[in-house]
């Protein structure tokens, strides 16, 4: 008893009694402040980038997309994001963000992708603080730190603040927490650099810290352009959140003069370093009462202890595992004493070491009062233990039960001091000897009853904890055994798949892709079991602690290496299969298209060769057709080269000799057919040209013969005829000039005709793509849009060509009309009309495709907004799923109600966007033959939205009802106590 009265023990335990019971509440409050402040900072970054704000920090970042958007603005370049909503997609996005942070040398300690996806509050806050520290604090201060050759940004910032506020007598900033709570430091910092903004006497006249803080934040927002990242009520407390204050002061540092002297830094270095503030001291001790966390990232096959060395992250199947153990260094005196008290402490042990009662507290009335309070709590604790459900057989439920009971044990530990005080007060009363015999007997019975009930509750709670741990360890070992077996089977499976050659045909590759999809599905199913092992719970006694920890680390690291190897192989093999499949499909499509085109040209040349036409006009038409085919061959030559390139790429990827032989044989066949077609074209062109020349020569001879006969009609003009014959050589040149003019016109017409037909054919091949027949909800039509716009840009030039071809055709028709070549004129007239008809059809199709692209862009915009709203509804739904039942205490219940109303307000803020979505849908429905999937999607979303809103409102009503019941209960207890007090008096 004398030992318990030592001053230092009394001081320590008094402080512990004061802070120990409120430390968890303060931790929650600090978490709420950081969540609010960090959310405002993130939204300020999104506002600069023109992106929508986040609503809930803990749920909006889980899929990784908003996190990547934040890093896009900070890093200054666009990042790839996966659009799916499965856990694998979320892990891929988060792991990609963590890799980017590592590349930018952002310090990440004990933060894995699964932690963010699972919504771990503390680690999400830690991640955002690391981002803020890198881009907001260090990035802003790097020039000043480099100039002063300093590396401690916090010391530089504190030096700057003290140097700026040294002329203000009531301001003494020694830290980034309590020194800022009265609001004077914020105002002094702004006023020291910008005194014209306000009169300092105004600040001195303000009576409350809330007024001064609001004044400083308003001035900074209005005149300096600094977002209101802090709220006055969060700073006007005894110990404001340090990180939030540093973040705000850094914003001031960024816009105000940044001069810092070495004298100011030396002054900060000489500030007295007294004992740690009581709140921080007991925060550390409270954390040390629990076990040390060893985080093992099995996806990377390594133990993640606090280290700054970056390691690679795989995209999928992230697996982190936590083992809660107690290290020898954590055997603090207070923790050991409390453990001993719970594990067999007697009444004397319970009394020893407790703080003495206050003066005058030894009266019987005070004793009865504190006894009643303790018995009331003891009754509720007994009821709480009885109300705990039976131990489940499902590992996740047992984990939840274990952690719930762990909290219950912490509550017992925090109240045992109250039990000890009652026993001490009773012993003091008995020792004073001022009680009657009946009162003394009653006090002894009360003390025995209290001690008996406490002992029974202590033993029962320890037994329940032991049973929970035993069942949990058994279930966890089963999971590890199942994981080990699965790894063995999968390793053999991927070994067989890896040894299997690719191909040799496209269908075989598709079959291999489907087989790989089955493997991915199995990995995703196994991911469920792996996620269950995310937090392994291991309670280790003092004797076997180190060995058990080492064995756990070794086993988990071995499993991690194997899991990482499977995940890495699966990812790499999937990428390889996708590349080969795309290459093969591309090659097959190009091959089929080229084969069809080549067959068509072969048939055309064969039909010309076998036509046997004798007329000169028909032979000339065939020459034009052959010339067109020859032009098409020249245009198609790059396709042949492209096929060779695709074949080489495919062979190098597949690495299969059988595939190589097959593909090379196909290319060789194409090359032979190509050469044969070229030879046939040359031969046919030569034959037809020779035939045309022969016909023209025969016609010329016939004309000369007729002229000679006519010259002999009369002998009377024989001399004149002879003289005329001598002068006849001059008319043939005029006939030759007419033929030359016709030839030039025909050549120009044929060139324009061929070019336009080729353009229309090529454009229609693009415009008639099957992709234009499919309306899509996601993806992009940018590639199609670019192709169609390229055609639209080329159309005016081709229209000019069409007009020139029309004029050439008309000139040919006029020429032939004067010569009487009606058959040839009909051919040209028909060709011109056919060209104009094709052009009109092409223009109509182009206009239709441009209209389709505009409408499809509206559909994609509609579904982009639809996906954002659906994700927001899913976030609220997930928030509801993780909420605890209504608390039994007033303060936690009030906190739950506030959070619920905040979530309802956030959810209700979606209403304008929902209305915008409906307006977009109305505009889309105005088009004839609108897609039918609109109705089903909007109906599903509307029902989902209304369902979540109803559940949120039901939760609010439930919490309000609980709050009212709690108030009624307190009122009734107060009335009962008053009535009993009056009766006792």
Secondary structure, DSSP 8 states (H G I E B T S, - for coil): -TGGG-HHHHHHHHHHHHHHTTHHHHHHHHHHHHHHHHHHHHHHHHHHHT----S-HHHHTTTSHHHHHHHHHHHTS--------SHHHHHHHHHHHHHHHHHTT----S--HHHHHTT-HHHHHHHHHHHHIIIIIIHHHHHHHHHHT---HHHHHHHHHHHHTTT-TT----SSSGGGTTSHHHHHHHHHH-GGGS-HHHHHH--SHHHHHHHHHHHHHHHS-----S-HHHHSSTT--HHHHHHHHHHHHHHS-----HHHHHHHHTS---S--HHHHHHHHHHHTS-EEEEEETTTTEEE-S--------SS---EEEEEE--GGG--HHHHHHHHHHTT--HHHHHTT-----TTTTSHHHHHHHHHHHHHHHHHHHHHHHHS----SSHHHHHHHHHHHHHHHHHHHHHHHHHHHHHHHHHHHHHHT-S-HHHHHHHHHHHHHHHHHHHHHHHHHHHHHHHHHHHHHHHHHHHHHHHHHHHHHHHHHHHHHHHS---SSHHHHHHHHHHHHHHHHHHHHHHHHHHHTSEEE----TTTHHHHHHHHHHHHHHHHHHHHHHHHHHHHHHHHHHHHHHHHHHHHHHHHHHHHHHHHHHHHHHHHHT-----HHHHHHHHHHHHHHHHHHHHHHHHHHHHHHHHHHHHHHH--HHHHHHHHHHHHHHHHHHHHHHHHHHHHHHHHHHHHHHHHHHHHHHHHHHHHHHTTS-STTHHHHHHHHHTTHHHHHHHHHHHHHHHHHHHHHHHHHHHHHHHHHHHHHHHT-GGGG---SSS--HHHHHHHHHHHHHHHHHHHHHHHHHHHHHHHHHHHHHHT-HHHHHHHHHHHHHHHHHHHHHHHHHHHHHHHHHHHHHHHHHHHHHHHHHHHHHHHHHHHHT-----SSHHHHHHHHHHHHHHHHHHHTTHHHHHHHHHHHHHHHTSTT--THHHHHHHHHHHHHHHHHHHHHHHHHHHHHHHHHHHHHHHHHHHHHHHHHHHH-
